Amino acid sequence: MGHSQAEKIATHQRIVSIAAKRFRERGIDGISIADLMKDASLTVGGFYKHFASREELVAEAFEHALRDSEPWQAAISTAPRQAMRTYISETHRDDVASGCPISALANDISRGNDDAREIYTNYVRRSLDLIAKALPTEDSSSKRTEAALIYSACVGSIALSRAVSDPKLSKQILDGALTQVLELLSTKRSRK
């Protein structure tokens, strides 16, 4: 690979990385291509050397952002209760730029292009599968439903806690969701 090709790949990755953070912070429509390119110390004209469209960048940046959530997803299998404590936390709430893009961009992606929605769908499906496997209950018919409830509580509590202006209410939302999610993952439940 030539020197200029390596530079192009590095520049492409830098743009994607910056977009992944900025989209989570400001929303997909909250930052222009011009501003993204400026953040990458590049000109707007250079954008089309790397991407065919804004939609292509959105999908690639979203996929890149999901990599920040891979450790959380991996922890669901080995330490599901700790994984939930990490997700439904003030630390996660306060770190929008590096936090889970599922909660940060739910509304943006729902109005987005098919490629980004497909990436989103696959990640949610994989998360639901992992949560369902981690549930201690023996009743396999209710595992998927409970997994959806748990994941919805995770994503929803982070989104709501970020949106409200009252810090006490924000903490109450997180604490309430975490308590209920941990109860659903409790091994004591499976003995009832």
JOKABEL-V502368 format. One record per backbone hydrogen bond with DSSP energy under -1.0 kcal/mol. CO is the residue of the C=O (numbers start at 1). NH is the residue of the N-H. E is the energy in kcal/mol with one decimal. If there is no record, write none. Layout:
BEGIN
{{CO & NH & E} {CO & NH & E}}
END
This chain:
BEGIN
{{2 & 6 & -2.3} {3 & 7 & -2.2} {4 & 8 & -2.2} {5 & 9 & -2.3} {6 & 10 & -2.4} {7 & 11 & -2.7} {8 & 12 & -2.6} {9 & 13 & -2.5} {10 & 14 & -2.1} {11 & 15 & -2.4} {12 & 16 & -2.4} {13 & 17 & -2.6} {14 & 18 & -2.4} {15 & 19 & -2.7} {16 & 20 & -2.5} {17 & 21 & -1.6} {18 & 22 & -2.8} {19 & 23 & -2.9} {20 & 24 & -1.1} {21 & 25 & -2.2} {22 & 26 & -3.1} {23 & 27 & -2.3} {32 & 36 & -2.3} {33 & 37 & -2.9} {34 & 38 & -2.2} {35 & 39 & -2.5} {36 & 40 & -1.5} {37 & 42 & -3.1} {38 & 41 & -1.8} {43 & 46 & -1.1} {44 & 47 & -2.0} {46 & 49 & -1.4} {47 & 50 & -1.9} {47 & 51 & -1.8} {53 & 57 & -1.5} {54 & 58 & -2.7} {55 & 59 & -2.4} {56 & 60 & -2.3} {57 & 61 & -3.3} {58 & 62 & -2.6} {59 & 63 & -2.3} {60 & 64 & -2.2} {61 & 65 & -2.6} {62 & 66 & -1.9} {64 & 67 & -1.1} {65 & 68 & -1.4} {66 & 69 & -1.5} {67 & 70 & -1.0} {69 & 73 & -2.3} {70 & 74 & -2.7} {71 & 75 & -2.0} {72 & 76 & -1.1} {75 & 79 & -3.3} {79 & 83 & -2.6} {80 & 84 & -2.1} {81 & 85 & -1.9} {82 & 86 & -2.1} {83 & 87 & -2.2} {84 & 88 & -2.9} {87 & 89 & -1.9} {89 & 93 & -2.4} {90 & 94 & -2.4} {95 & 99 & -1.3} {100 & 104 & -1.7} {101 & 105 & -2.2} {105 & 109 & -3.1} {106 & 110 & -1.9} {109 & 112 & -1.7} {113 & 117 & -2.1} {114 & 118 & -2.4} {115 & 119 & -2.0} {116 & 120 & -2.5} {117 & 121 & -2.8} {118 & 122 & -2.4} {119 & 123 & -2.0} {120 & 124 & -2.5} {121 & 125 & -2.7} {122 & 126 & -2.2} {123 & 127 & -2.4} {124 & 128 & -2.8} {125 & 129 & -2.2} {126 & 130 & -2.2} {127 & 131 & -2.6} {128 & 132 & -2.7} {129 & 133 & -2.1} {130 & 134 & -1.4} {138 & 140 & -1.2} {142 & 146 & -2.6} {143 & 147 & -2.6} {144 & 148 & -2.1} {145 & 149 & -2.0} {146 & 150 & -2.7} {147 & 151 & -2.8} {148 & 152 & -2.4} {149 & 153 & -2.2} {150 & 154 & -2.3} {151 & 155 & -2.7} {152 & 156 & -2.8} {153 & 157 & -2.2} {154 & 158 & -1.8} {155 & 159 & -2.3} {156 & 160 & -3.0} {157 & 161 & -2.4} {158 & 162 & -1.6} {159 & 163 & -1.5} {160 & 164 & -2.0} {166 & 170 & -2.5} {167 & 171 & -2.2} {168 & 172 & -2.4} {169 & 173 & -2.5} {170 & 174 & -1.9} {171 & 175 & -3.2} {172 & 176 & -2.6} {173 & 177 & -2.2} {174 & 178 & -2.7} {175 & 179 & -2.4} {176 & 180 & -1.9} {177 & 181 & -2.6} {178 & 182 & -2.8} {179 & 183 & -1.7} {180 & 184 & -2.0} {181 & 185 & -1.5} {183 & 186 & -1.1} {189 & 192 & -1.3}}
END
